Amino acid sequence: MRHFGEILSSQRKFKRISISRAASDLLIKKEHLEALEQEDWPSLPEPPFVKGFITSYAHYLSLDPKHILAIYRREYDERKYPKSHSLERRQRRLFLTPARLVNLVFALAIVIFIAYLTVQYLSILQAPKLEIFSPQDDVTLTVPAVVVSGKVEKDTTVSIDGQFVLITPEGNFSYQYNLKEGKNIIEIIASKRLSPKSKITRTIRLIR
């Protein structure tokens, strides 16, 4: 009596059909058809899928599906191939395929783009960082001028009492402010596009 795989293989060869053509016609992986003919049960998916393959393959080869399934049930023993094999195959199928890799890259690009937009949006909502190195607040001087210096972040403009000052590429600025006798309130404002403004004041008293 011929075995299960031998029946399929000999009938296919009798009909002069290559296994590649059969796989293409049936839309079944070539490896699965080869596993059926070689009775390589561990390489096949779960029995319900295998029975579907067998039924389709038997029809395709002009064989009686019921007869072929009966031979399969007689020769295949699930006890020899426990479900752990099925689990391993499922895990293998979870590995990245080219299509899944493309989808993953596309999804990752979308996440990065959304994160970028979020960071940009939050930066607009925040006032630019402004540091003042000199002068200190609430000091008394006897000379009629003081140097106002500090640092701001990129793409920021600085004005001192309404007068815009030059900023270096590193974000530093320095401006000589002429004092009037008595109390002077110096207002330093940093502006950045649509962001709220940052403002720092310094109170300087001039005594002659």
BAKE-361811 format. One record per residue: residue number from 1; residue in three letters; chain; x, y, z of N, C-alpha, C in turn. Coordinates in steps of 0.05 Angstrom, whole numbers, plus 5000, padded with zeros to 4 digits. Example, Ala and Ser with C-alpha at 12.3 -4.5 7.8 and 13.67 -1.06 7.14 Angstrom:
<sites>
1; ALA; A; 5264; 4886; 5156; 5246; 4910; 5156; 5264; 4934; 5156
2; SER; A; 5257; 4955; 5142; 5273; 4979; 5143; 5258; 5001; 5157
</sites>
This chain:
<sites>
1; MET; A; 5017; 4976; 5000; 5000; 5000; 5000; 5018; 5025; 5000
2; ARG; A; 5011; 5043; 4982; 5027; 5067; 4980; 5020; 5086; 5003
3; HIS; A; 5041; 5102; 5011; 5037; 5121; 5032; 5025; 5146; 5022
4; PHE; A; 5016; 5163; 5041; 5002; 5188; 5035; 5018; 5206; 5016
5; GLY; A; 5042; 5212; 5024; 5059; 5230; 5008; 5065; 5219; 4981
6; GLU; A; 5069; 5193; 4979; 5075; 5180; 4954; 5052; 5183; 4934
7; ILE; A; 5028; 5180; 4944; 5004; 5182; 4927; 5003; 5210; 4914
8; LEU; A; 5006; 5231; 4931; 5005; 5258; 4920; 5028; 5263; 4900
9; SER; A; 5052; 5255; 4908; 5075; 5261; 4891; 5073; 5246; 4864
10; SER; A; 5066; 5221; 4864; 5064; 5205; 4839; 5042; 5216; 4821
11; GLN; A; 5019; 5223; 4833; 4997; 5234; 4817; 5004; 5261; 4804
12; ARG; A; 5018; 5277; 4819; 5027; 5303; 4808; 5046; 5299; 4785
13; LYS; A; 5065; 5280; 4789; 5084; 5275; 4767; 5071; 5262; 4743
14; PHE; A; 5051; 5245; 4749; 5036; 5232; 4727; 5022; 5253; 4710
15; LYS; A; 5011; 5274; 4723; 4998; 5296; 4708; 5017; 5317; 4698
16; ARG; A; 5043; 5312; 4702; 5064; 5329; 4693; 5060; 5358; 4702
17; ILE; A; 5056; 5361; 4728; 5052; 5387; 4740; 5075; 5391; 4760
18; SER; A; 5089; 5413; 4756; 5111; 5419; 4775; 5099; 5428; 4802
19; ILE; A; 5114; 5425; 4823; 5103; 5433; 4849; 5101; 5463; 4851
20; SER; A; 5118; 5477; 4836; 5116; 5507; 4836; 5090; 5516; 4823
21; ARG; A; 5083; 5502; 4801; 5058; 5509; 4787; 5034; 5503; 4805
22; ALA; A; 5035; 5480; 4818; 5012; 5472; 4835; 5009; 5493; 4858
23; ALA; A; 5031; 5501; 4869; 5030; 5521; 4890; 5018; 5547; 4880
24; SER; A; 5025; 5555; 4856; 5015; 5580; 4844; 4985; 5577; 4838
25; ASP; A; 4977; 5555; 4827; 4949; 5551; 4820; 4931; 5549; 4845
26; LEU; A; 4941; 5537; 4866; 4925; 5533; 4890; 4928; 5555; 4911
27; LEU; A; 4947; 5573; 4905; 4953; 5594; 4925; 4960; 5583; 4952
28; ILE; A; 4976; 5561; 4951; 4986; 5549; 4975; 5017; 5550; 4973
29; LYS; A; 5030; 5555; 4995; 5059; 5557; 4994; 5072; 5531; 4984
30; LYS; A; 5092; 5535; 4968; 5106; 5512; 4956; 5117; 5494; 4979
31; GLU; A; 5127; 5507; 5000; 5138; 5492; 5022; 5118; 5474; 5035
32; HIS; A; 5092; 5482; 5036; 5071; 5466; 5048; 5065; 5442; 5031
33; LEU; A; 5064; 5446; 5004; 5059; 5423; 4986; 5082; 5403; 4988
34; GLU; A; 5107; 5414; 4989; 5130; 5396; 4991; 5128; 5380; 5018
35; ALA; A; 5120; 5394; 5039; 5118; 5380; 5065; 5097; 5358; 5064
36; LEU; A; 5075; 5363; 5050; 5054; 5343; 5047; 5065; 5318; 5033
37; GLU; A; 5079; 5323; 5010; 5089; 5300; 4995; 5111; 5285; 5010
38; GLN; A; 5126; 5300; 5026; 5147; 5287; 5041; 5139; 5277; 5069
39; GLU; A; 5113; 5282; 5075; 5101; 5275; 5101; 5118; 5288; 5124
40; ASP; A; 5126; 5312; 5119; 5141; 5327; 5139; 5122; 5343; 5157
41; TRP; A; 5108; 5329; 5175; 5087; 5341; 5190; 5095; 5365; 5207
42; PRO; A; 5119; 5364; 5220; 5127; 5387; 5237; 5129; 5413; 5221
43; SER; A; 5133; 5412; 5195; 5136; 5436; 5179; 5109; 5447; 5170
44; LEU; A; 5087; 5434; 5177; 5061; 5442; 5168; 5046; 5457; 5191
45; PRO; A; 5027; 5473; 5184; 5011; 5487; 5205; 4993; 5468; 5220
46; GLU; A; 4974; 5479; 5235; 4956; 5462; 5251; 4939; 5444; 5233
47; PRO; A; 4931; 5421; 5243; 4915; 5401; 5227; 4891; 5412; 5212
48; PRO; A; 4875; 5431; 5223; 4853; 5441; 5207; 4862; 5454; 5181
49; PHE; A; 4884; 5468; 5182; 4894; 5480; 5157; 4905; 5459; 5138
50; VAL; A; 4919; 5439; 5150; 4930; 5418; 5133; 4907; 5403; 5119
51; LYS; A; 4885; 5398; 5132; 4863; 5384; 5119; 4852; 5400; 5096
52; GLY; A; 4852; 5426; 5100; 4843; 5444; 5078; 4861; 5442; 5054
53; PHE; A; 4888; 5441; 5060; 4907; 5439; 5038; 4903; 5412; 5023
54; ILE; A; 4900; 5391; 5039; 4897; 5364; 5027; 4872; 5363; 5009
55; THR; A; 4850; 5374; 5019; 4825; 5374; 5003; 4829; 5388; 4976
56; SER; A; 4841; 5412; 4978; 4846; 5427; 4953; 4866; 5413; 4935
57; TYR; A; 4887; 5402; 4946; 4907; 5388; 4930; 4896; 5363; 4917
58; ALA; A; 4880; 5349; 4932; 4867; 5324; 4921; 4849; 5331; 4897
59; HIS; A; 4832; 5351; 4900; 4815; 5360; 4878; 4832; 5368; 4854
60; TYR; A; 4853; 5382; 4859; 4871; 5392; 4838; 4884; 5369; 4823
61; LEU; A; 4891; 5348; 4837; 4904; 5325; 4824; 4884; 5303; 4815
62; SER; A; 4858; 5310; 4816; 4837; 5291; 4808; 4837; 5266; 4825
63; LEU; A; 4841; 5270; 4851; 4840; 5248; 4870; 4815; 5251; 4887
64; ASP; A; 4807; 5230; 4901; 4784; 5231; 4919; 4793; 5243; 4945
65; PRO; A; 4783; 5268; 4952; 4792; 5281; 4976; 4786; 5264; 5001
66; LYS; A; 4763; 5251; 5002; 4756; 5235; 5026; 4776; 5212; 5030
67; HIS; A; 4783; 5199; 5008; 4802; 5177; 5009; 4829; 5187; 5019
68; ILE; A; 4838; 5209; 5008; 4865; 5220; 5015; 4865; 5229; 5044
69; LEU; A; 4843; 5241; 5053; 4841; 5250; 5081; 4841; 5226; 5100
70; ALA; A; 4828; 5204; 5091; 4828; 5179; 5108; 4856; 5168; 5111
71; ILE; A; 4872; 5169; 5089; 4900; 5160; 5091; 4916; 5178; 5109
72; TYR; A; 4911; 5204; 5107; 4924; 5224; 5124; 4919; 5218; 5153
73; ARG; A; 4894; 5214; 5160; 4886; 5208; 5188; 4899; 5183; 5198
74; ARG; A; 4902; 5163; 5180; 4913; 5138; 5187; 4943; 5140; 5193
75; GLU; A; 4957; 5157; 5177; 4986; 5159; 5180; 4995; 5181; 5199
76; TYR; A; 4979; 5201; 5202; 4987; 5224; 5219; 4978; 5219; 5248
77; ASP; A; 4996; 5221; 5266; 4990; 5216; 5294; 4997; 5242; 5309
78; GLU; A; 4976; 5256; 5319; 4980; 5282; 5333; 4997; 5278; 5358
79; ARG; A; 4997; 5255; 5369; 5013; 5250; 5393; 5043; 5253; 5388
80; LYS; A; 5051; 5247; 5362; 5079; 5249; 5355; 5087; 5278; 5351
81; TYR; A; 5068; 5295; 5345; 5074; 5323; 5339; 5056; 5341; 5357
82; PRO; A; 5063; 5343; 5382; 5046; 5359; 5401; 5044; 5388; 5393
83; LYS; A; 5027; 5401; 5408; 5021; 5429; 5401; 5045; 5448; 5403
84; SER; A; 5066; 5439; 5417; 5089; 5456; 5419; 5101; 5462; 5392
85; HIS; A; 5098; 5443; 5373; 5107; 5449; 5346; 5091; 5471; 5333
86; SER; A; 5065; 5469; 5338; 5048; 5490; 5327; 5055; 5517; 5339
87; LEU; A; 5061; 5518; 5365; 5069; 5543; 5377; 5094; 5554; 5365
88; GLU; A; 5114; 5536; 5360; 5139; 5545; 5348; 5134; 5556; 5320
89; ARG; A; 5116; 5543; 5305; 5110; 5554; 5278; 5096; 5581; 5280
90; ARG; A; 5078; 5584; 5299; 5065; 5610; 5302; 5085; 5631; 5309
91; GLN; A; 5104; 5624; 5326; 5125; 5643; 5334; 5142; 5651; 5310
92; ARG; A; 5148; 5631; 5292; 5163; 5637; 5268; 5148; 5656; 5250
93; ARG; A; 5121; 5651; 5249; 5106; 5668; 5231; 5103; 5697; 5241
94; LEU; A; 5109; 5700; 5267; 5108; 5727; 5279; 5133; 5743; 5272
95; PHE; A; 5154; 5730; 5262; 5178; 5744; 5255; 5172; 5764; 5233
96; LEU; A; 5189; 5785; 5230; 5185; 5805; 5211; 5187; 5795; 5182
97; THR; A; 5167; 5802; 5166; 5168; 5797; 5138; 5173; 5824; 5124
98; PRO; A; 5181; 5824; 5098; 5185; 5850; 5085; 5161; 5868; 5087
99; ALA; A; 5137; 5857; 5084; 5113; 5874; 5085; 5110; 5886; 5113
100; ARG; A; 5114; 5869; 5134; 5111; 5878; 5161; 5133; 5899; 5168
101; LEU; A; 5157; 5895; 5156; 5178; 5914; 5161; 5172; 5941; 5149
102; VAL; A; 5160; 5941; 5125; 5152; 5966; 5112; 5131; 5980; 5129
103; ASN; A; 5111; 5965; 5139; 5090; 5977; 5155; 5101; 5988; 5181
104; LEU; A; 5121; 5973; 5193; 5133; 5982; 5218; 5148; 6008; 5214
105; VAL; A; 5164; 6009; 5192; 5179; 6034; 5186; 5160; 6057; 5181
106; PHE; A; 5138; 6052; 5166; 5118; 6073; 5161; 5106; 6083; 5187
107; ALA; A; 5098; 6064; 5204; 5086; 6072; 5229; 5105; 6088; 5247
108; LEU; A; 5131; 6079; 5247; 5151; 6093; 5262; 5155; 6121; 5252
109; ALA; A; 5155; 6124; 5225; 5158; 6151; 5214; 5135; 6169; 5222
110; ILE; A; 5111; 6158; 5223; 5088; 6174; 5231; 5091; 6183; 5260
111; VAL; A; 5100; 6164; 5277; 5103; 6170; 5306; 5124; 6192; 5309
112; ILE; A; 5146; 6190; 5295; 5168; 6210; 5297; 5158; 6237; 5287
113; PHE; A; 5142; 6237; 5265; 5132; 6262; 5254; 5113; 6276; 5274
114; ILE; A; 5095; 6259; 5286; 5076; 6270; 5306; 5092; 6281; 5330
115; ALA; A; 5112; 6267; 5339; 5128; 6276; 5361; 5142; 6302; 5355
116; TYR; A; 5152; 6304; 5330; 5165; 6329; 5322; 5145; 6353; 5323
117; LEU; A; 5121; 6348; 5312; 5101; 6369; 5312; 5093; 6377; 5340
118; THR; A; 5092; 6357; 5358; 5085; 6363; 5386; 5106; 6380; 5399
119; VAL; A; 5132; 6373; 5394; 5154; 6388; 5406; 5153; 6417; 5396
120; GLN; A; 5149; 6420; 5369; 5148; 6447; 5358; 5124; 6463; 5369
121; TYR; A; 5102; 6450; 5373; 5078; 6463; 5384; 5083; 6472; 5413
122; LEU; A; 5095; 6454; 5428; 5101; 6461; 5456; 5122; 6484; 5458
123; SER; A; 5141; 6484; 5439; 5161; 6505; 5440; 5148; 6532; 5434
124; ILE; A; 5127; 6532; 5417; 5113; 6557; 5412; 5099; 6567; 5436
125; LEU; A; 5088; 6549; 5452; 5073; 6557; 5476; 5091; 6567; 5498
126; GLN; A; 5117; 6561; 5497; 5135; 6569; 5519; 5150; 6594; 5512
127; ALA; A; 5154; 6611; 5531; 5169; 6636; 5527; 5199; 6629; 5524
128; PRO; A; 5213; 6644; 5508; 5242; 6638; 5504; 5258; 6642; 5529
129; LYS; A; 5279; 6626; 5532; 5296; 6628; 5556; 5313; 6653; 5554
130; LEU; A; 5314; 6668; 5576; 5329; 6693; 5577; 5345; 6694; 5602
131; GLU; A; 5372; 6697; 5599; 5390; 6700; 5622; 5403; 6727; 5621
132; ILE; A; 5405; 6740; 5644; 5418; 6766; 5647; 5443; 6762; 5664
133; PHE; A; 5467; 6768; 5653; 5491; 6765; 5668; 5498; 6790; 5684
134; SER; A; 5492; 6813; 5672; 5497; 6838; 5686; 5478; 6859; 5675
135; PRO; A; 5470; 6879; 5691; 5479; 6883; 5719; 5461; 6867; 5738
136; GLN; A; 5469; 6867; 5763; 5453; 6855; 5784; 5429; 6873; 5789
137; ASP; A; 5408; 6862; 5800; 5384; 6878; 5806; 5388; 6894; 5832
138; ASP; A; 5376; 6918; 5832; 5374; 6935; 5855; 5402; 6942; 5866
139; VAL; A; 5418; 6955; 5848; 5445; 6964; 5856; 5446; 6994; 5852
140; THR; A; 5466; 7006; 5866; 5470; 7035; 5864; 5498; 7040; 5851
141; LEU; A; 5498; 7057; 5831; 5523; 7063; 5817; 5529; 7093; 5818
142; THR; A; 5554; 7100; 5813; 5562; 7128; 5812; 5571; 7136; 5784
143; VAL; A; 5571; 7117; 5766; 5578; 7123; 5738; 5552; 7123; 5722
144; PRO; A; 5551; 7140; 5700; 5525; 7143; 5686; 5519; 7122; 5664
145; ALA; A; 5533; 7100; 5664; 5528; 7080; 5644; 5533; 7052; 5656
146; VAL; A; 5518; 7033; 5645; 5521; 7005; 5654; 5519; 6987; 5630
147; VAL; A; 5533; 6965; 5631; 5532; 6946; 5609; 5511; 6924; 5616
148; VAL; A; 5491; 6921; 5599; 5471; 6900; 5602; 5479; 6877; 5584
149; SER; A; 5485; 6854; 5595; 5493; 6831; 5579; 5477; 6806; 5588
150; GLY; A; 5475; 6787; 5569; 5460; 6763; 5576; 5461; 6744; 5552
151; LYS; A; 5443; 6724; 5553; 5442; 6704; 5533; 5413; 6694; 5528
152; VAL; A; 5407; 6689; 5503; 5380; 6678; 5496; 5384; 6654; 5478
153; GLU; A; 5362; 6640; 5474; 5363; 6616; 5456; 5361; 6625; 5427
154; LYS; A; 5364; 6606; 5409; 5365; 6611; 5380; 5339; 6623; 5370
155; ASP; A; 5341; 6639; 5349; 5318; 6651; 5336; 5302; 6670; 5354
156; THR; A; 5316; 6683; 5372; 5303; 6701; 5391; 5314; 6730; 5387
157; THR; A; 5296; 6749; 5390; 5304; 6777; 5389; 5303; 6789; 5417
158; VAL; A; 5321; 6809; 5422; 5322; 6821; 5448; 5320; 6851; 5445
159; SER; A; 5303; 6863; 5462; 5301; 6892; 5463; 5306; 6902; 5492
160; ILE; A; 5320; 6924; 5494; 5324; 6936; 5521; 5312; 6964; 5520
161; ASP; A; 5291; 6967; 5536; 5275; 6991; 5536; 5266; 6999; 5508
162; GLY; A; 5258; 6979; 5492; 5248; 6984; 5465; 5269; 6985; 5444
163; GLN; A; 5295; 6984; 5452; 5317; 6986; 5432; 5327; 6958; 5427
164; PHE; A; 5325; 6948; 5402; 5334; 6921; 5395; 5365; 6921; 5395
165; VAL; A; 5376; 6899; 5405; 5405; 6896; 5407; 5415; 6873; 5390
166; LEU; A; 5440; 6875; 5383; 5453; 6854; 5367; 5458; 6829; 5383
167; ILE; A; 5452; 6806; 5371; 5456; 6780; 5384; 5476; 6764; 5368
168; THR; A; 5496; 6752; 5381; 5516; 6736; 5368; 5504; 6709; 5360
169; PRO; A; 5517; 6694; 5342; 5507; 6667; 5334; 5504; 6648; 5358
170; GLU; A; 5519; 6653; 5379; 5517; 6637; 5403; 5494; 6645; 5421
171; GLY; A; 5481; 6668; 5415; 5459; 6677; 5431; 5466; 6698; 5452
172; ASN; A; 5491; 6707; 5452; 5500; 6727; 5472; 5494; 6755; 5462
173; PHE; A; 5489; 6773; 5480; 5485; 6801; 5473; 5497; 6819; 5495
174; SER; A; 5504; 6843; 5487; 5516; 6863; 5505; 5508; 6891; 5496
175; TYR; A; 5499; 6908; 5514; 5489; 6934; 5507; 5495; 6954; 5529
176; GLN; A; 5506; 6977; 5521; 5513; 6998; 5540; 5488; 7015; 5545
177; TYR; A; 5480; 7016; 5569; 5455; 7031; 5576; 5463; 7056; 5591
178; ASN; A; 5454; 7079; 5582; 5460; 7104; 5595; 5439; 7110; 5617
179; LEU; A; 5449; 7115; 5640; 5432; 7119; 5664; 5426; 7149; 5667
180; LYS; A; 5403; 7153; 5678; 5396; 7181; 5687; 5398; 7181; 5717
181; GLU; A; 5401; 7205; 5727; 5404; 7207; 5756; 5379; 7198; 5771
182; GLY; A; 5383; 7184; 5792; 5361; 7173; 5807; 5355; 7144; 5801
183; LYS; A; 5330; 7137; 5801; 5322; 7109; 5797; 5318; 7103; 5767
184; ASN; A; 5331; 7081; 5758; 5328; 7072; 5730; 5317; 7043; 5730
185; ILE; A; 5295; 7039; 5716; 5284; 7012; 5713; 5290; 7003; 5684
186; ILE; A; 5307; 6983; 5681; 5315; 6973; 5655; 5298; 6948; 5649
187; GLU; A; 5284; 6949; 5626; 5266; 6927; 5618; 5279; 6912; 5595
188; ILE; A; 5285; 6887; 5599; 5297; 6870; 5578; 5276; 6850; 5569
189; ILE; A; 5269; 6849; 5543; 5248; 6832; 5533; 5260; 6814; 5511
190; ALA; A; 5254; 6788; 5513; 5262; 6768; 5492; 5237; 6759; 5478
191; SER; A; 5237; 6760; 5452; 5214; 6752; 5435; 5222; 6730; 5416
192; LYS; A; 5203; 6712; 5411; 5209; 6690; 5392; 5183; 6683; 5377
193; ARG; A; 5181; 6692; 5353; 5158; 6686; 5335; 5131; 6689; 5351
194; LEU; A; 5116; 6667; 5351; 5089; 6668; 5364; 5090; 6661; 5393
195; SER; A; 5113; 6656; 5404; 5115; 6649; 5433; 5110; 6673; 5451
196; PRO; A; 5102; 6668; 5476; 5100; 6689; 5495; 5127; 6702; 5499
197; LYS; A; 5127; 6727; 5508; 5152; 6741; 5512; 5163; 6736; 5540
198; SER; A; 5190; 6736; 5542; 5203; 6734; 5568; 5212; 6763; 5576
199; LYS; A; 5208; 6770; 5600; 5216; 6797; 5609; 5230; 6796; 5636
200; ILE; A; 5252; 6811; 5637; 5267; 6814; 5662; 5273; 6843; 5666
201; THR; A; 5270; 6853; 5690; 5276; 6881; 5696; 5299; 6883; 5716
202; ARG; A; 5314; 6904; 5713; 5335; 6911; 5732; 5331; 6939; 5742
203; THR; A; 5333; 6943; 5767; 5331; 6970; 5779; 5358; 6980; 5787
204; ILE; A; 5366; 7002; 5775; 5393; 7014; 5780; 5389; 7042; 5790
205; ARG; A; 5403; 7050; 5811; 5403; 7077; 5821; 5429; 7091; 5815
206; LEU; A; 5427; 7115; 5804; 5451; 7130; 5798; 5453; 7154; 5817
207; ILE; A; 5476; 7154; 5831; 5482; 7176; 5850; 5507; 7190; 5841
208; ARG; A; 5505; 7217; 5838; 5529; 7232; 5830; 5540; 7247; 5854
</sites>
